[in-house]
């Protein structure tokens, strides 16, 4: 095991210093008007839709094979344990600090759902480049591990986060803001909270609408053509159905653009019935039956779009998640895999080397861009409308950044020491450690802005967590590198 000396501490602190410098550039640029909210929105869309997927594809595909994936189950279990433990700790924080009941769910989400994407990518890449680090030469493999955890975390964030950050009927919205007032809440980056034009100043907020807008227009045109073709044939059926259809598409789906809304209109124009909440969960699907005049493929595609619109599946299958799934498909298909990447032991360049080079160049822009945007988002400080008491905020920070990392060390290193699982390399163990140490996910702010629930409270928690990480993370990273180095020593 490496000694906990000053040299190892400096090695662990360098990625944090890099994050601070990049965030500082973003903050200064935003202050001087070089990075206004509109520009941050477009830059965030590029990061989320192009840069991060390219980075994950370039990092995951070379290290994926059937043998390695069988050894990666501890990563998935680690994510699951971290989320469940965080939920429990967040609930206890709200109970012990006597937090208002309508705001306790934001504590559960803030403690349980961590940023396992942006910061881990920066840490792994920087430590993999440092020759003095135990992770030297393992940057690409470490990024692959982060991609796996990011895919599972995205599912948990959007499926569970939407439920936690959604106001209950008759419940008072945190921070004195209702859904209609959420647009006036200023986010940590100075953006207007729920404004559709500024909601995506962090990566991932507006990726869905921008990436599918053109396809949505095409589907909408198909809906209009389908409506003109089927209107005479189904006129009487539509009049009959209008009398007893129990659930109609949400108002937001009617007004929203993009692929989901286009598919919804196509499904309706073709004579299909909008699926009710009961029909999606019950075994019978009489209400969700497809239109008669359309092909099976069009009907299935339109019905899936309606279901995705209702259950927020579009937000679950984000571009990074899709890139991770695609990486697994290409990685398992070795004949395709070696068309993109050089086969080990071979001197021949792959046929699609130029494609891989272009993807790698785009992926290299992800990390600096993310940190610049993050710095521009938090440069205005926390909002003043927060209803959380100072001791609730402090207790949340201590539990999130000190208590949970300690629990993670006990579980991960304890399990490895007793032989419960094997770590193929130091990067594997390091990624499991940092899963427990990261601050709350930035995507939580986007979800809060969408619903108007606890916008100011979540902004406050995020701001102080990312500021506190500057002092809290280096000691933990030093410990993680020291423990991870034991894997390299045992293998040698």
SEMITOR-377431 format. One record per residue: residue in three letters; x, y, z of N, C-alpha, C, CB in turn. Coordinates in pm, whole numbers, plus 50000, padded with zeros to 5 digits. Glycine has a CB too. Example, Ala and Ser with C-alpha at 12.3 -4.5 7.8 and 13.67 -1.06 7.14 Angstrom:
<rs>
Ala513194943150780512304955050780513204967050780511314955350905
Ser512854977550708513674989450714512905000350787514084994050572
</rs>
This chain:
<rs>
Unk500854988150000500005000050000500895012450000499035000150123
Unk500535022149917501305034549911501145042250041500865043149792
Unk502215048950080502165056650204501385069550183503585059750255
Unk500765074150292499985086550286500915098350307498845086450392
Unk501755101450207502715112150221502265124350142504105107650175
Unk503095134850148502745147250079502705145749928503715157950115
Unk503555137149874503575135249729502275129149679504765126549689
Unk501775119149751500515112949711499355122749728500265100149794
Unk499425131049832498365141049851498355150949735498565148549985
Unk499535155149689499585164449577499075157749450501005169649556
Unk499385145049433498855137749318497335137449320499405123349315
Unk496765135349439495305134949451494695148749437494905128849584
Unk495435159149477494875172749473494925178949335495615181549570
Unk495805174049248495945180249116494645180249036497005173149039
Unk493875169249031492605169948957491655180449013491915156448958
Unk491635182149147490765192249206491235206249168490725190749360
Unk492555208349168493095221249126492715224048981494635221549143
Unk492785213748897492395215448757490935219248746492665202648679
Unk490065212748824488645215948822488425230448864487855206548914
Unk489125234848970488965248549018489415258548911489775250649147
Unk490525255748844491015264848741490035265748624492385260248690
Unk489545254348578488595254448466487295261248505488325240148418
Unk486805258448626485585265148672485815280148688485115259048805
Unk487025283848732487335298048743487295305048608488695299848805
Unk487795298448505487715304148370486255306348330488425295048268
Unk485415296448359483995297948327483335309148404483275285048353
Unk483685310448534483085321048615483495334848565483495319348762
Unk484785336548533485255349448483484615352548348486795349448471
Unk484525342548262483905344748131482445348848145484015332148046
Unk481735342548239480335346248259480215360248317479645336148352
Unk481105363948409481065377248469481305388248365482105378248580
Unk482175385448270482515395548169481605394948047483945393648126
Unk480615386548051479675385847940480135377647822479365399347894
Unk481255370447837481745362047728480995348947719483225359347746
Unk480315345147826479575332547828478175335147885480335321747914
Unk477325341947808475975345047856475125332347865475295355247765
Unk473975333247931473125321247947472765314547816471855324948019
Unk472495322447712472125316347584473265308147527471695327147483
Unk474485313247537475635305847487475885293447571476885314747485
Unk475705294447703475875282847789474855272047754475755286747936
Unk473665276147715472645266447678473085258347556471305273447649
Unk473595265247455474035258047335475285249747362474295268047221
Unk476195255047441477395247347475477035234947554478385255947553
Unk476075236147646475645224647723475005214047634474655228947832
Unk474235218547536473635209047443474695201447365472685216247347
Unk475755208447322476855201747252477545191647344477875212047201
Unk477785195647468478465186647562477655174047582478685193647696
Unk476375175547608475555164047645475225155247526474275168747710
Unk474995161247410474555153547294475695148247209473675161947209
Unk476865154447216477965150547126479235147047203478255161847027
Unk479735156247285481055154347345481095142447441481475166947419
Unk480155141847536480165130747633479905117347566479125133247742
Unk478905115947476478745103047407479995098647332477585103747311
Unk480685108047267481915104447196482995099847293482425116247112
Unk483115106647406484105102747507483825088847561484135112947623
Unk482565085847589482205072747643482415061847539480755072747691
Unk482045064347415482225054247310483705051047290481605059047178
Unk484525061447285485955059347264486615052347383486645072647239
Unk486065054147502486665048047621486135034147650486415056847741
Unk484865031647619484245018947656484545007747559482765020747667
Unk484415010347430484474999547331485774991547340484335005247191
Unk486964997847352488194989847355488314980547475489374998847352
Unk487644983547586487834975547708486684965847732487994984647828
Unk485694965647645484524957147666484724943747597483234964047615
Unk484544933047670484434919547616483644911347717485854913247588
Unk483294899347679482414891247764483064887947898482024878347693
Unk484374885747899485044882248025485104894148121486454877247997
Unk485414905948068485534917548156484184921748213486154929248081
Unk483124920848133481804925048180481334916148294480794924748066
Unk481694903348291481304894448400481954898648532481694879948367
Unk483094905248524483794909648645483364923448691485284909548621
Unk482444929848618482064943548652480824944348740481824951248526
Unk480284933148783479074933748865479264941548995478614919648897
Unk480484941949057480614950249177480334965049153481994948749234
Unk480614969949031480314983949002478824986749013480814987648862
Unk478014977848956476564979748959476034978549101475874969548868
Unk476554968849176476114967349314476524979449398476694954549375
Unk477694984949369478174996549443477265008549421479614999949402
Unk476845010849297475925021749267474615019849342475665022749115
Unk474085007749339472815004849406472905007449556472384990349380
Unk473975002549618474155004549762474325019349797475364996549812
Unk475065026649713475275040849740473965048649734476275046749639
Unk473105045349637471825052349624470915049149742471135048549492
Unk470805036249776469915032249886470405038150019469835016849895
Unk471705037250044472255042850168472055057950174473735039450181
Unk472285064550060472095079050056470665083150083472525084349923
Unk469705075550029468305078550056468005077550205467385068949977
Unk468505067050268468275065450411468895076550494468795052150458
Unk470135080150460470815090850534470105104250512472295091950490
Unk469675106950389468955119350362467655120450439468675120650215
Unk466945109250450465705109250528465985111950676464955095850511
Unk467065106050729467425108350869467855122850892468555098850910
Unk468535128850795468925142850809467695151750821469795147450689
Unk466715149450734465495157350741464735155350871464595153950626
Unk464775143050923464065140051047464775146251167463935124851067
Unk466085144951172466845149651289466945164851294468235143751288
Unk466985171451179467085186151178465725192851176467885190651058
Unk464655184951184463295190151183463025198751060463035198351309
Unk463505193850948463255200650821461765200250790464085194050706
Unk461185210650732459775210150693459475197850609459385222850615
Unk458345191650636458035178850572457995180050420456715173650623
Unk457535191350369457415192550223458775194350156456515204250188
Unk459865195750235461195197250178462105185450207461835209950229
Unk461605175550277462475164250312462865155950191461795155450415
Unk461995155750092462335147749974463535153449899461135146949880
Unk463715166649905464865172549837466155168349906464745187749832
Unk466125166450038467305161550109467595147050071467105162650261
Unk466545139050058466725125050017467375124449879465385117550016
Unk466875132649785467435132549650468855137849648466555140849556
Unk469125148649723470445154749721471515145649780470425167849796
Unk471165137849881472145128949943472265115849867471765126250090
Unk471175111049810471185097849748471645097349604469855092049756
Unk471445108049529471745108049385472965116749359470525113149302
Unk474085110349331475375117349321475775119649176476465109449393
Unk476725128549160477305131549029478365121148997477905146049026
Unk477965110448932478915099848898479375100948753478285086048923
Unk479115112348689479505114148551480575124648533478315117648469
Unk480225137348555481135148248522482445147948600480445161348546
Unk482365148748732483575149248813484415136448804483215151848957
Unk483805124448812484645112448796485395111948663483795100148809
Unk484785117048556485495117248428486745125948437484565122448317
Unk486625137348503487785146248518488855139648605487355159648579
Unk488455133848716489405127848809490155116348744488695123048936
Unk489415107448678490045095648618490995099648507488975086148563
Unk490575109048423491445112948312492745119248363490705122848219
Unk492645128048460493835134848511494765125248584493435146348603
Unk494215116648667495045107148742495635096548650494225100348852
Unk494935093248541495495083648447496685089048370494435079348350
Unk496765102248357497885108348286499115110248375497465121648228
Unk498905110948505500005113548599500835100948617499455118448736
Unk502115101848582503005090148592503245085948736504315093148524
Unk503075095048832503295091848972502055085949039503725104149046
Unk500965085548967499705080649025499605065449013498505087248956
Unk498975058849110498715044449096497825041048977498075039049222
Unk497135051148922496265048848806496955052348675494995057048820
Unk498265054248676498985057948555498765047548445500485059548584
Unk498395052348328498155043448215496795036748214499195033148211
Unk495965039548312494645033148322493515043048297494475026748459
Unk493835054448237492805064548216491665059848129493415076748155
Unk491975053548016490905049147926490065038147989491485044147793
Unk490705028648054489935018048121489085023848234490895007048175
Unk489655033448307488875039848413487675047348359489745049248492
Unk487835054048245486695060748183485625050748142487155068848061
Unk486045038848102485065028348071484265024348194485765016248014
Unk484945023148308484235020048432483235031048468485235017948548
Unk483665043548450482765054748479481555054448386483495068248464
Unk481775050648260480645049648167479615039548210481145046148030
Unk480075028248264479135018048312478315023448430479885005248354
Unk478985029648526478255035148641477345046548599479235039948748
Unk477765054348499476945065448452475645060548391477715073848352
Unk475705049448317474495044148254473465040148359474825032248165
Unk473905032848461472965028548565472495040448648473625018148656
Unk473405049848677473025061448756472005070048683474255069748791
Unk472125071148551471155078948475469755073348490471545079448328
Unk469645060148485468335053948504467775057348641468425038748486
Unk468595055948745468095058648880467805073348901469105053948984
Unk468615082148842468405096448861467075100948803469535104348797
Unk466785096848680465585101848616464335094448660465715100948466
Unk464445081548688463265074248734462905078048877463515059148725
Unk463905078448967463645081749107463635096749131464685075149195
Unk464505103949060464575118349081463285125449045465685124149000
Unk462645121448936461385127748898460325125749005460905122248765
Unk460305114049066459305111349169459585119349296459255096449201
Unk460865120649332461215127849454461045143049438462635124649494
Unk461375148149321461345162549298460075166749227462565166949218
Unk458985160649262457685164049205456745167649319457115152149120
Unk456145179549317455265183449428454035174549436454825198049414
Unk453645171449557452445163349579451205172149571452515156149715
Unk450035166349542448805174249535448545181449667447605165249500
Unk448285194449657448005202349775449205205949857447045195349859
Unk450405202449810451615204949887452185218649853452665194049861
Unk452675225549954453285238649933454675236749874453345246650065
Unk454955244249770456235243049702457315249749785456175249249560
Unk458505243249792459605248849869460085261949813460755239149873
Unk460625270249900461185282949859460145293249823462075280949743
Unk458855290449854457815299849823457515300849676458165313049874
Unk457905290749598457745291249455456815280249410459075290249385
Unk455815283749336454965273849274455455270849136453545278349270
Unk454855261249069455285257948936455235269648840454455246948883
Unk454225278248857454135289648768455165300348799452765295448774
Unk455725299948920456705309848959458125304748946456455314349099
Unk458285292248910459615286348909460535293248812459545271748877
Unk459955299448708460805305848608461545317848664459985309948490
Unk461055323548775461705335248832462785331848932460695343848897
Unk462985319048963464005314949059465345314448988463675301349123
Unk466315321149042467625321548980468435309749024468355334549013
Unk469005302848926469825291148954471215295448995469885281748833
Unk472045285749040473385289449084474195296348978474115277349129
Unk473925293548852474685299948747474105312848699474815290848633
Unk473065317948766472475330248725471415328548621473505339348675
Unk471075316548582470055314048484468705314548550470265300748415
Unk467695317648474466355317148527465925302748532465385325648442
Unk465445298748648465255284648682464545276448581464565283648805
Unk463275279148553462505270148470462245275748333461215266848536
Unk462915286548295462705292048163463125282048059463475305048146
Unk462275279247961462625269147862463895272547786461495267247764
Unk464185285347770465365289047693466645288047773465215302847640
Unk466525287647907467735287847990467845275748078467765300148074
Unk466935266748068466915255448160468135246748143465675247148139
Unk468775247248027469885238048001471225244648013469745232047866
Unk471435253548106472765258948126473695249048190472695271248210
Unk473165237648238474005226548277473805215248178473685221848421
Unk474815206148163474695195448065473475187048090475925186848065
Unk472665185247985471555175947992470205182148005471745166948102
Unk470115195448023468805201048051467945202247927468945214448115
Unk468505206747812467695208547693468075198847583467825222747643
Unk468775188047619469285179147515468165172447440470175168747575
Unk467055169247506465995161647441465325169847333464975157047543
Unk464965182447364464225190447268465085193947148463695202947333
Unk466385196747170467215200747059467595189046970468455207447109
Unk467905177747030468375166446951467275160046870469005156247040
Unk465995162146906464895155546835463965165346767464105147046931
Unk464345178246761463425188146708463135185646561463975202146727
Unk464185183446480463955181446338463185168646311465265181146264
Unk463515157946383462785145446366461335147146410463455134146443
Unk461125155146514459765157546560458945164646455459775165746686
Unk459565174246381458825181046275458445171446164459645192446219
Unk459365162046134459045152246030457885143246072460265143745999
Unk457925138946198456835130546246455525138346251457155124846384
Unk455615151246286454405159446290453815160846151454715173346348
Unk454685162246050454175162745914453505149745875455295165845817
Unk454095138545920453455125645894452105124645962454355114145940
Unk451995130746080450725130546150449665138246073450875136446290
Unk450055149746014449085157345938448645149845813449665170845900
Unk449625143445746449235135645627448345124045665450465130545554
Unk448705117345778447895106045821446495110545859448555098845938
Unk446395122545920445085127345959444215130145839445215139746042
Unk444815135745731444015138545612443595125845541444795147345518
Unk444415115245552444075102645486443015094945561445305094045469
Unk443055095245693442185086745774440965094045828442945080845887
Unk440885106945805439785114445864438425109845812439955129045837
Unk438225108445681436915103745635436595089845684436835104145485
Unk437585081245687437335067245720436955065445866438545058945689
Unk437555073645953437355071746097436565083046161438695070346165
Unk435845090746082435135102246138434125097946243434435110146029
Unk433325087746209432325083346305432965077046427431355073446239
Unk434035069446404434705063046518435295073546611435815053646469
Unk435845084346552436415094746637435335101646719437165104946553
Unk434175104246657433095110546732432615101646844431935114046639
Unk432575088546817432145079346922433185078447033431885065446864
Unk434455078346993435495077047094435605089347182436835074247029
Unk435305101047123435465113347200434535113947319435235125347113
Unk433485105847317432525106247427432995098447547431195100947381
Unk433925088747529434255080247643435735077947663433595067247627
Unk436595085147590438025083947617438315090647751438875090247503
Unk438915083247844439055088047981440265096748003439115076448075
Unk441315094747924442555102147946443015107747814443655093148009
Unk443315120547809443835126947689445285130447711443015139547653
Unk446045133247603447445136847622447565149147710448125139347487
Unk448595149747793448785161147881448915173947801450005159247969
Unk448585184947866448675197847798450095200747754448185208947889
Unk451035196547836452445198947799452815191347673453375194847913
Unk452265179347655452575171547536451985177947412452075157247550
Unk450835184647427450225191047312451025203247269448785194947343
Unk451575210447366452275222747336453735220447304452155232347451
Unk454315209947359455755207847344456085203547203456255197547444
Unk457285207147159457755202547030458575190147046458545213246960
Unk459235186146937460125174846945459485161846906460665173747082
Unk460265151246919459845138046873458655132746951460985128346883
Unk458675134147084457595128447164456255134447128457865130547310
Unk456185147847114454935154247080454495150546939455055169347093
Unk455465149446847455115145546711454535131546705456325146246621
Unk455135122346779454595108746783453215108546848455545099546859
Unk453025117046949451715117647013450645122146914451745127147133
Unk450965132646837449995137346738449765127046629450455150546677
Unk450845120246587450695109846486449795098746535452055104246446
Unk449985094546658449175083846716447705087946723449695080146856
Unk447455100446759446075105146771445435106746634446025118346846
Unk446175112346537445625114546405445275101546335446595122346321
Unk446065091046363445795078146300444625070946364447025069446308
Unk444045076746466442865070746527443165062746649442175062146430
Unk444385063446701444745055746819444205062146945446245054146828
Unk444115054247048443615058947177444785061847268442655048747241
Unk444765073447333445835076747428445765067447548445725091547474
Unk446855060547582446815050947692446655057847825448085042447693
Unk445735052747905445535058248038446555052548134444115055448088
Unk446615058348254447555053548356447275038948390447465062148483
Unk445995035248396445665021448430446005011948317444195020348465
Unk445795016548193446035007448082447495004348064445475013147955
Unk448385013348112449815010848099450315001348205450575023848106
Unk449564999848311450034991248419449264978248428449944998548550
Unk448034978248378447244966048384447604956848270445744969248382
Unk447144944448281447464934848177446704937748049447154920748224
Unk445474942648061444694945847942445124959047884443214946147975
Unk445044960547751445444972947686444364977547588446784971247613
Unk443114976347628442034979847538442064994647504440704976247599
Unk442385003147605442395017447580443545021447490442465025147709
Unk444635013747493445835017447418445895010747283447075014147497
Unk444745006247232444784999147105445205008546993443424992747074
Unk445865003246895446455011346789445425014046680447685004346730
Unk445645024146595444725027146486444715016146383445095040246421
Unk443595015146312443425004046219444075006746084441965001146199
Unk444105019346043444505022245906445995023245885443885034645863
Unk446795022745988448225024645974448945011245974448765033546086
Unk450175011545923450974999345926451344995946069452235000945840
Unk451704983446090452044979146226453254986646280452314964146229
Unk454234989146193455434996046237455125010246282456484996146125
Unk454315017446202453965031146236453145031446364453205037846122
Unk452205022046377451375021646497452205018646621450265011246481
Unk453125009046609453975005746724454875017446761454814993246694
Unk455425024046661456325035346686455565046946749456985039846556
Unk454365049646699453575060546755453125057546897452355063346667
Unk452715045046922452295041347058453465042547155451725026947060
Unk454645038247112455815039347198456125053947228457025032547133
Unk455965062747129456185076847154455225082547257456065084547026
Unk453955077947252452975082647350453345077847490451575077647313
Unk453755065347502454155059947632455395067147683454405044747623
Unk456365069347595457595076247635457325090447682458595076547520
Unk456355097047616456015110747656455435110947796455025116847558
Unk454605101047828453945100847958454905096848069452755091347956
Unk455785087248044456635081748150458055087348149456695066748137
Unk458285098148073459595104948072460725095548029459905110748212
Unk460415085947943461465076747899462505083747813460865065047823
Unk462115094647750463065102047669464185107747755462365113247593
Unk463845111647878464865116847968465735105748025464215124548081
Unk465195093548034465985082348085467035078247983465065070448120
Unk466605076747857467535072547752468215084847693466795064447641
Unk469085090647774469835102447733470935098547636470415109747856
Unk471515108247564472615104847473473765097447539473135117247410
Unk474235101147661475275093047724474845078647751475715099347852
Unk473585076747792473105063147816473055055247686471715063347881
Unk472545061447580472485054647450473895051547401471735063347347
Unk474835060947420476215058447379476825046847455477065070947399
Unk476505045647584477005034447663476435021247613476675036347811
Unk475125020947587474505008647536475075005047399472975010347528
Unk475265015047313475845012447182477275007247195475815025047095
Unk478005012447292479385007747313479404993047351480065016047422
Unk478444988647432478374974547466478064966147343477314972247575
Unk477164970847259476814963347138478034961847048475664970247061
Unk478734972947023479924972446937481044964647004480404986646903
Unk481194966047135482254958947205482084943947201482324963447346
Unk480844939147210480594924747205480724919347063479204921647260
Unk480424927546963480544923246823481984925746778479524930846731
Unk482874916446806484304918746782484654921646636485074906846829
Unk484024915146537484354919046398484104933846371483554910646301
Unk483044939246430482764953546413483714961846498481294956646450
Unk483994957046617484854964246710486224967046651485004956546840
Unk486814957046587488174958746535488184966346403488834945346517
Unk487024970146351486984979446239487174993846285485654978046163
Unk486904996246413487075009646470488385011046546485915012746562
Unk488815000646614489985001346701490994990746660489574999646849
Unk492284993746686493344984446650493304972346742494724991246657
Unk493344960646683493324948146758494654946246831493034936146665
Unk494624942146958495874940047032496784929946960495584935147174
Unk498054933546947499014924846880499064926546730498714910946912
Unk498224935146674498184937246530498844950546495496744936846478
Unk499564950646383500214962846336499394970146231501574959746280
Unk498274964346192497444970246087496444980146148496694959346009
Unk496304991446082495335001346126493924996746090495625015146063
Unk492944999546176491564995646145491035003346025490664998046266
Unk490044997445960489495003545839488825016945867488504994145774
Unk488205018145985487485030446020488275038846120486105026946080
Unk489575039046103490435046546194490095061346193491895044546157
Unk489765066746076489475081046068488205084446146489315085245921
Unk487235075246149486025077546227486355077646376484955066646196
Unk487165067846418487565067246558488335079746599488405054846584
Unk489205084646510489975096646541489065108746557491005099146431
Unk488055109846472487115121046483486315120246612486165121346362
Unk485865108246646485115106346771485985109746891484605091846782
Unk487245105746887488155108546999488395123547013489495101246979
Unk488535130546902488745145046908487555152146970489015150546768
Unk486355147846934485165153746994485065150547143483905148946922
Unk485425138247179485355134247319486335141847407485605119647332
Unk487485145647351488475152847430488005166847469489775153947353
Unk487005171947400486475185147435485465184647548485835191447313
Unk485055172747591483965171647688484355177047825483535157047702
Unk485485172547877485825175648017486105190548039487035167548059
Unk486965197047959487145211447983485875219447963488225216847892
Unk485065215647865483815222947842482865221547959483135217947714
Unk482765209448016481875207348130482265216048248481885192748172
Unk483545216848277483995224448392483825239548371485445221248424
Unk484025244148249483815258348219482345261948239484255261648076
Unk481445253448191480015256048208479635255448356479175245848128
Unk480185245748431479885244848573480305257448647480565232648634
Unk481505262648616481955274948680481065286748647483365277948640
Unk480615287648524479725298748487478375297648555479545299248336
Unk477955285448588476645283448650476635287048798476215269048634
Unk477745285248868477745287549013478365300949051478495276449083
Unk478705309248953479425321548985478575331849057479985327548859
Unk477265330649055476405340349124476115336649268475115341749051
Unk476555324849312476315320949450474935315049471476505332649540
Unk474625311249596473335304949625472205315249625473385297649760
Unk470975311049599469835320349603469475324049746468615314149533
Unk468725334749760468355339749893467005334449940468325354849892
Unk466255327749851464895323649887464845310249958464045323049764
Unk465985304549992466025290950048465315290350183467465286250062
Unk464465280250202463755278150328464515269050424462385272350301
Unk465575262650378466325253650465467145261550565467235244450381
Unk467165256850689467975263450791469455260550767467555258750933
Unk470295268750827471735266850805472215253550861472515278250869
Unk471635248950972472095236251027471585224450944471625234751172
Unk470475225950874470045215350782470995214450663468605217950732
Unk471385225950610472345226050500473685220250545472545240350445
Unk474145224150663475425219150714475365204050738475805226350844
Unk474275199350797474135184950821474115177150690472855181950901
Unk473465182750588473445176150458474835175350398472505183650362
Unk475615186150410476975186150357477855175850429477595200050369
Unk477755175450560478585166050637478225151650602478415168450788
Unk476955148750595476535134950565476895131050422475025133350587
Unk476735140350328476995137250188478485136050158476385147850099
Unk479295145050214480695145850176481665139650276481065160050155
Unk481185135850395482055129850495481545116150540482195139050616
Unk480275115450581479735102950633479635092250524478375105250695
Unk479015095550411478865085550305480205080650250478035091350192
Unk481205089350225482505084050184483115074350285483465095350160
Unk482935077250415483435067850517482735054450510483265073650655
Unk481415054650490480675042150474481155034850349479165044750466
Unk481415042350243481885036050120483225029150136481985046250011
Unk484145035450211485455029250235485285016050310486365038750315
Unk484435016050411484225003850489483634992650404483295006650608
Unk482644995850322481984985550241482874980750127480664990850186
Unk483444990050052484214986249933485524979449973484514998649846
Unk486304985950057487594979950094487394967550180488464990050167
Unk486364967850265486084955950345485704944150258484964958750443
Unk484844946450158484474935650068485634930449987483384940149975
Unk486514939549942487684935249866488664927549954488384947349804
Unk488834931750078489794925350168489394911050202489944933350295
Unk488094908650218487634895150254487414886450132486354895950335
Unk487684891750012487544883749891486144882749837488054870349917
Unk485244892149874483884891849822483844894649673483004901849896
Unk484814902149623484914904949479486374907449446484024917149437
Unk486694907049319488044909449271488074922249190488554897549188
Unk489144929849206489344942049129490404939349023489774953949221
Unk490054940448893491034937448788492204947248783490354937348655
Unk492024959348834493084969348832492754980148935493264975548689
Unk493724988848968493464999349067492335008749028494705007249091
Unk492175011348898491115020548855489735015348890491205023048705
Unk489575002248888488284996148922487904999349066488334980748901
Unk488844997349157488575000049298488405015049322489714994649386
Unk489185023249252489095037649269487725042949227490195044649189
Unk487195038049115485875042349070484795038349170485555036348931
Unk484935026549231483975022549333484045031849454484225008049377
Unk485245036149491485385045349604484725058849576486875047449637
Unk485045064749461484565078349435483065078649409485305084449316
Unk482455067149382481005066749368480325071749495480535052549337
Unk480945069549609480375073649738480725087949776480835064249846
Unk481635094349705482205107149751481775119149670483675106349749
Unk481075117149561480745128249473479575136549527480425123049335
Unk479565149549497478405157849536477175154149454478735172749517
Unk476085160949481474815157649416474895159849265473685166049475
Unk474085152249193474065153149047473485166549002473245141648988
Unk474085172348899473605184948845472235183248782474595190548742
Unk471935171348731470635169048669469475171348765470565154848614
Unk469725170248895468655172548992468125186848982469155169749134
Unk469005196348953468555210248939467615211548820469745219648923
Unk467915204648712467045205048596465665199448628467665197248480
Unk465625188148699464335182248736463555191548828464545168648804
Unk464255197948920463585207249011463015219048936464555212049118
Unk463755224148839463255235348760462015231448679464345240448666
Unk461995219248631460865214748551459585214048632461165201148491
Unk459675209748757458485208248839458195220348927458625196048926
Unk459185228948948459015240349036459125236949183457715246649011
Unk459535224749215459615220349355461015222849410459245205549367
Unk461105230449519462355232449595463505237149507462745219649665
Unk463235246549417464275251349326465385258449403463665260749222
Unk465005267749490466015275249565466755266349664465375286849640
Unk466045257049726466685248149824467725239149758465635239449894
Unk467385233549644468335224749575469515232749521467645217249461
Unk469265244849472470365253249426471355256149538469825266349368
Unk470825258749657471685261549772472535249349808470845265749893
Unk471905237649813472655225549847473735222549744471695213649858
Unk473405224149616474395221549511475565231249521473735222349373
Unk475275243849540476345253849545477335250749656475765267849564
Unk476835248649778477735246449891478435232949882476975247450021
Unk477805223049822478485210149805479695211449714477515199649749
Unk479515218249600480625219249506481735228349558480125224449371
Unk481385238149639482415246449702483165238349808481785259049765
Unk482425230749888483065222849995483955211849939482005216850085
Unk483645207049819484455196249759485915200349741483875192149625
Unk486165213149724487535217749705488405213949824487575232949684
Unk487855214649944488615211350065488445196850108488225220450177
Unk487285190950080486985177650134487525166450046485475176050150
Unk487475168149915487835157049826489315153149829487445160549687
Unk490275162449829491685158149825492085148149932492555169949836
Unk491725149850060492105139450158491505125850127491685143750297
Unk490245125650084489625112850051490275106649927488125114550028
Unk490595114849827491255109449708492625103849742491385120349600
Unk493325110249834494615104849879494445091049940495265114349980
Unk493435089650025493155076550086492765066349980492045077750191
Unk491945070449884491505061149780492675056349695490445067649690
Unk493585065449660494745061449581495635051949659495555073649538
Unk495775054449788496595045649871495995031649878496735051550012
Unk494685030849896494035017749903493995010949767492615019149957
Unk493785018649660493735012849526495095007549483493245023049425
Unk496155013749532497495009249495497774995149545498545018749551
Unk497014990649643497194977049694496864966649587496324974749817
Unk495954970149496495614960949386496824958949296494414966249305
Unk497494970049261498674969049176499784961149244499164982849138
Unk499964963149375501004956049449500714941149453501134961649592
Unk499454937549477499104923349486499254916449351497684921749537
Unk498954923649241499084917549109500544915549072498394926049004
Unk501404925149113502824923849080503494913149165503534937149098
</rs>
